[in-house]
Structure formats: C-alpha cells, structure tokens
Amino acid sequence: MKRCKNGVWLLMCCTAISLIAVMGFSHAAGARSSLGGLLVSPAKITASVKPGDVLPPIRVKNTTNEHMVLTAYVGRGEHRLDGSPIYYDSPNERQWGAKHLKLKETELTLAPFEQGIIQAEVAESTAAEGGVYPVIFLEMTANDTKTIGGISRVAVITLLEIASSKPHKAQLAVETVQIEQIAPGAPVDVYALVSNYGHTHAAVYGHIEVKHDEKDVAARLPVEAMTVLPGLSRRIKLGWHPPELPVGTYDVTAKLFSGDTPVKGDKWAFQVSKPYALATLRGDLVSLVPTQTEALVSSDFRAVVHNSGTMPWQASGKLEVVGMDGLPKTQIVLATEEVAPGTSREIDGILPPLPPGRYKMRMHLASDGGRLIEAEQALDVRGRDTLAQIRQ
C-alpha cells in the first residue's frame, strides 16, 4: 500500500485508449458542402496479417455533382493522452507507410455519385513485429481545374497485428492515478494513466474500487474497454460525487483485465483531513525551449514548471529525447528545489549533440512517488546551413 499526505493520492490504474476511426477535414472553404463530398467504408480496419495479405476493400463514393479525382497514400497514426488521434503524413511518414502497406490504387477518377474501391496489401518489405498502425489518407479534388472547391480528406485507421512464429503481447503498465477536487463538496475527479510497453495494441476494462476503512462509504468506478497502442499512454478521467466524504483513510484497488488476463494492480490509500476536502499535488509545464537547434553541437535547454496544486513539492525526474521511430536517443536527469503553491521554477540543462532530424522531448517529473508532469514537445535538429537560413 502506498500512502500520500493530506488527502493526495497516486494510484497505478490501467485504462485504455480508443481511436477515432475516421476524421474528415478540409483545406478550403466549401470542401464539404450541401452538394456532397466523400463517403468511405469501412472507417477502421482491424486484422491479424502477414506480408502479402490483402486488407478488406475500402469503398469510396463521390457524392458531389462533379467529376472528382481521388488520391490515396499511406502515413502513420498515434493518439494523444486524451485518446484523440494524431495523423502523420510527412514525406518520411509516407515512406514509412509504403514499407508496411502497398496500395493497389493510388488515384481514381469518379463521376458524380460513382463508387470505387481502394485495396491495400501488406508489403513484403515490412519488418515489423507485433503491431503496426498505418493510416490510409484519401483526398478528393475536382477533376476540372476551373471548378472552385476544396479538398475532402478522410483518414482510415488500421490496427494490424503481424502474425509470426514468435507471438508478441502487450505489456500494460499502470502508471498513476490522481484524485483532484476543485473545492470542498465538489465532485472528486480520478485521473488514470496507463502505458503500453509491448509490441502490439491491447484493450483493457474493469473498475476501480474506493472504500473508507471504517465508514460505509464506497464506490465502484467502471473503466470501459479501450485500446492502448504500443509505446503510447492514455490519461482517462473518472468521476465520483459521493453524498459525503468523511475524514479518514480510503483504500483504493484497481481491478482491471486485458481479455481474460488480470492486469497487475495494487492497493493504495488516501487521506481526507477535513470533511469533503482534498489537498492536491499538481504541476504544469509552462514552457520548454528550444524547439529547434543546430545539429552535432551541444545546446542549452530551459523548462519552466508551475505548482498549480495546494501543496509544496520538490520534483525529480528526467527529460528524454526520442526519435520519430520511438527509440530513446538520450536522457537528462532533472531536479528542482521546493516549489510553493502558485509559484514557478526554472530547470536548466544541456542537450547533447544530436544528428539532424525531428525528435520529441518528453518530460517526466514526480514528487514523493507521485507523478506531477508528463509533457511532450517536438524538437527540430537542423544542419548549420539550414538553421542559418531560417534565422535570416
């Protein structure tokens, strides 16, 4: 059991993430007008595959009154902590996508209300193990260059598990759970974080139990089945508004499953020192610089963190620099002096030399075992000549 002071509790709780299957958006006004647009089915493809397998066909329909050109290509998808999808379609991401999916049709011309089919084949060159998550982008534009209009764009997510002689499993780790309350008497919010350190996606479900050690106050907070992609995390919010919250100790137990397998859990506790009032241990990242730097030389970094809770804390942790392939390139140990509620503190350090490319800086800070800050920011490392041109 892990206990925290003044009613602040941190709990390892396994939850999961769900991806939005289709996202439609436009690059110009009127791309999706009353005259119609692009219809796509299915919105998501989930399959266990091997190189050479053909995915179920994607059916598309031009619902406009004009002849339209449909262009298809493959990128990559992830999700944010809140579960919302992120789509990557840069040249590097398209090159990655081509290594995993080969489109048999990359361009179709569709008459008004005509239907077509896009087929994708798992590339022989794919070297992935476990799961891969390409995104098939479909863009529709007018065939007549004189026609004024925009672009209808849809992203179809694929969840593909690569079959192999060596089975791969998801490795779900319950990271933290925080309880917060904006004011005495207000609802209690439970924020749970789970990470997947395995090679394939997994769905988890179950519930979190909260129980007073003496009083007859208890809650069973359901965690609906959600999917967590490998190498990513999801922070999910559970709500609890009990009619009373007496002073005392509350035991918290996570009872979660992935399929028929129980997810490793534990038992924790939190304290309520005043009726219906919790203290909060919370931090925010105000800024993190640089966002771009020169390749192959060391550079300074500076982070500003803020204590947005009601308790003072002294944090420690690390700043990871991760490549777009998800592999860590370096990490720097971080530490702060005590930060009072409502105040901020700077953290300075040095980034080691990095080759040109695009990276992610991930900050992890904790205090007394409680997670404070989990933040991510892009870092562009450019060659000397490129960086000089940008600064001019």
Secondary structure, DSSP 4 states (H G I P E B T S, - for coil): -EE-GGG--B----------SEEEEESSTTTTBTTB-EEEE-SEEEEEE-TTPBPPPEEEEE-SSS-EEEEEEEEEEEE-TTS-EEEE-SHHHHHHHHHHEEES-SEEEE-TT-EEEE-EEE-TT----EEE-EEEEEEEEESSTTS----EEEEEEEEEEE--SS-----EEEEEEEEE-SSTTSPEEEEEEEEE-SSS-EEEEEEEEEEESSSS-EEEEEEEEEEE-TT-EEEEEEEE--S---SEEEEEEEEEEETTEEPP--EEEEEESBTTB-----EEEEEEE-SEEETTS-EEEEEEEEE-SSS-B--EEEEEEEETTS-EEEEEEEE---B-TT-EEEEEEEEPP--SEEEEEEEEEEETTEEEEEEEEEEEEE-HHHHHHHH-
